């Protein structure tokens, strides 16, 4: 099992900042609790505000409208995590 959560600036606040949708933030917590922090990664769009407690958690950043640049890193992360499982 593995989760990839995409944090884009969907919610715009009055002061001009953009944030990920609240349901995606909630789902991140659910997946981290169920799968582990290394198996719930965040794809974070640059310029999107995020909460400080995701620092140090697996995240891959991408520029606006350019998520395809993350694909190689996502595949490498999945291979790394599932490789750990097969060596047990």
URGIFEN-V472229 format. One record per backbone hydrogen bond with DSSP energy under -0.5 kcal/mol. CO is the residue of the C=O (numbers start at 1). NH is the residue of the N-H. E is the energy in kcal/mol with one decimal. If there is no record, write none. Layout:
co=(CO,CO)
nh=(NH,NH)
e=(E,E)
This chain:
co=(3,5,5,6,7,8,10,11,13,17,18,19,19,21,21,22,23,24,25,26,27,28,29,30,31,31,32,36,37,39,41,42,42,43,43,44,45,47,49,51,52,54,58,60,62,63,66,67,68,70,71,72,73,74,75,76,77,78,79,80,81,82,83,85)
nh=(41,7,43,8,45,10,12,19,16,13,49,10,11,24,25,26,27,28,29,30,31,32,33,34,35,36,36,39,40,3,5,44,60,7,45,62,48,18,20,54,55,57,42,44,46,66,69,70,71,74,75,76,77,78,79,80,81,82,83,84,85,86,87,88)
e=(-2.2,-0.7,-3.0,-0.8,-2.9,-2.2,-0.6,-2.6,-2.2,-3.0,-3.2,-0.7,-2.6,-0.6,-1.6,-2.4,-2.4,-2.0,-1.5,-1.8,-2.9,-2.7,-2.2,-2.0,-3.5,-0.7,-1.3,-1.0,-0.9,-2.8,-2.8,-0.7,-3.1,-3.2,-0.6,-2.0,-1.9,-0.5,-0.7,-1.6,-1.7,-2.0,-2.0,-2.4,-3.3,-1.8,-1.6,-2.4,-1.1,-2.5,-2.5,-2.3,-2.3,-2.5,-2.6,-2.3,-2.5,-2.7,-1.9,-1.5,-1.1,-1.7,-1.1,-1.2)
